[in-house]
Amino acid sequence: MTLEGDDLACVDHALGHPDEWFDTEVEHAYQREFAAWNGSEYALAFAQGRVALSASIYALGLQPGDEVIVPGYTCIAVPNAFRYAGITVRYCDIELDTFGPDIASVLPLATPRTKAILVHHLYGIVCRDFDRLLEFSRQRGIRVIEDCAHTTGATYRGRRVGNWGDVAFYSSEQSKVFCTFNGGIAATNDAALGARLAEFQKRLPYPDPPRTRLLLRNVRISYDQNRHPHRWFLDEWMRYRHRHESILSTTQEELRGMRPAHYFQRLAPPLAALGRNQLRKVDRFNEQRRATAARWRQFCAAKGYRVPLQVDGSTPVYLRYPVLVPKARKFDGPWAIREFGVQPGHWFVGEHHPVSAPIPGCPHARYAVEHCLNLPTLL
Ligand SMILES: *Cc1c(COP(=O)(O)O)cnc(C)c1O
């Protein structure tokens, strides 16, 4: 994760100035700066990436009874956002080169009711079938939502991902490309969609002061657990000490498909201030990630692992470096340390991460759930 000392200084400033917690100018500045950096006309901030997806669903005017095609290898927050809006989800399979939607699996799912497709770029890698998915959607009048939760800053043919479909969302949750602890952005280049996103955002409240304080406290807790020089022995203690105040990005309710009370909220302005600070550094982090990924590529290829495909014309950001290992090894921690010299990540541990639900017609998704580890790229 990407928090550093100057980010903590932002948070400490905010904790000491509750009078600034509803300063909307900082939110507007963050949105303007993200839009400029991302090369998008419109960017609107929300409490989480999933809320930005809900805003995108609203902006596109999707209605109950409409169908969307979603990869059957995703985060539970994604199907939930469609479920909350009453939209029917049909799952396509992924391919195992980049873990993106497989065009061959998408084609037979389209019906006259299909109004949108969610195209994701996982692990920071631009998806393999991107061109064909865009082309297919254009021909059929299907709208494209880009899930860039892992891929903020990646480019395709010189343009950042998220600018190729109709609307895109990004996440600044603590494990993603940049960090506001929790946070999300919806972006578009279409004036009508931009206006609808803004209309949706306007109706949402900001987190109230107790929740804002809790969110800010959680930035610190997250730093102490993930970045602190003494985290190796502080971690257990921190978990214990903060057990009553730590916020989970996905609640127990959400795992059961229910919407938590605090779901429909804007980004707290002090987190927008943190986002502005993070944005100034995200290109540097992404450079580091690419350099580490180049080393993982060599390392993994030399050991005979299948390495992810870098699509022609793309510059991935490699949030994590995915590698397919034998099934019996996926959760074999001691083996992974011996094999890779680091503690790997396990997501996705289910088709609807972290919820496991084998989906008919999605054998590659199952395969990835059982075989895919991910290696850190910010060391
Ligand atoms: C994390 C994630 C999301 C949701 O982002 P939040 O900011 O946590 O709501 C959506 N899609 C994918 C693929 C993700 O990994």
The ligand as a Tripos MOL2 file, in Angstrom:
@<TRIPOS>MOLECULE
LIG
   15    15     1     0     0
SMALL
NO_CHARGES

@<TRIPOS>ATOM
      1 C1        -11.7910   -3.5830   -4.8230 C.3       1 LIG1
      2 C2        -12.5440   -3.8670   -6.0390 C.ar      1 LIG1
      3 C3        -13.7560   -3.2280   -6.3350 C.ar      1 LIG1
      4 C4        -14.4620   -2.3290   -5.3650 C.3       1 LIG1
      5 O1        -13.7040   -1.2560   -4.9160 O.3       1 LIG1
      6 P1        -14.0260   -0.6420   -3.4700 P.3       1 LIG1
      7 O2        -13.3380    0.6770   -3.4680 O.co2     1 LIG1
      8 O3        -13.4530   -1.5950   -2.4570 O.co2     1 LIG1
      9 O4        -15.4920   -0.5350   -3.3480 O.co2     1 LIG1
     10 C5        -14.3370   -3.4790   -7.5540 C.ar      1 LIG1
     11 N1        -13.7960   -4.3250   -8.4350 N.ar      1 LIG1
     12 C6        -12.6520   -4.9740   -8.1800 C.ar      1 LIG1
     13 C7        -12.0990   -5.8920   -9.2100 C.3       1 LIG1
     14 C8        -12.0030   -4.7900   -6.9700 C.ar      1 LIG1
     15 O5        -10.8850   -5.4770   -6.6930 O.3       1 LIG1
@<TRIPOS>BOND
     1     1     2 1
     2     2     3 ar
     3     2    14 ar
     4     3     4 1
     5     3    10 ar
     6     4     5 1
     7     5     6 1
     8     6     7 2
     9     6     8 1
    10     6     9 1
    11    10    11 ar
    12    11    12 ar
    13    12    13 1
    14    12    14 ar
    15    14    15 1
@<TRIPOS>SUBSTRUCTURE
     1 LIG1         1 GROUP 0 **** ****
